[in-house]
Structures are given as structure tokens and as C-alpha cells.
């Protein structure tokens, strides 16, 4: 899939789970973050990305990376509440994992 298709999924998921109490700048940060997460396996990095496709598109590697990225929010209730709680964390994982579903089509 293309960058555009992955980004549309990121915007869609962010719109669905976005807390209604968020201010405009918080909404834009959330949408931007979800766009980046939906495109995460394709980001170019010397040790990650399409140069090492077998690594960047491995479901197991990405599940570990998701767990590492979400761990601070799971451990700290203050951080979790600041970003919108568990629905936002679940939305992050859904956006990241949606990449593989779209790539398989």
C-alpha cells in the first residue's frame, strides 16, 4: 500500500478514538502521531525499514516494539491520562498493526 492509504487509516482511527475534551492542538498532535504510527514499518532507518524488510515487517518484532513504546504509559497513570487513557493506547497499537493488514492486500 501507499503512504496515503496508511495515513488515511491513521486519521480514521484517531478520529474514532479521540477524546471530546481535547483542545485543537491536542487533536492535531494525536492525528499526526497516528499517521506516523500507521507508517512506522516503512520509516527509513539504517537498521530498520525497507532496507531490512524481513525485520521491519515482522509481526513479532513490531509487537515487541509496540510493547516497548506503550510501556511507560502503562506504568504511569499520569502519562496515560494526559494522552487520553487506554482507548488512545489501543488506537496506537491498531494503527501500527493496520500497516500489515493493508500491505497484505
Protein Blocks (a to p, Z undefined) as FASTA:
>chain_A
ZZklmmmmmmmmmmmmpcfkbcfklmmmmmmmmmmmmmmmmpccfkgcjklmmlmmgfkl
mmmmmmmmmmmmmmpmklmmmnnpjmlmmmmmmmmmmmmmmmmZZ
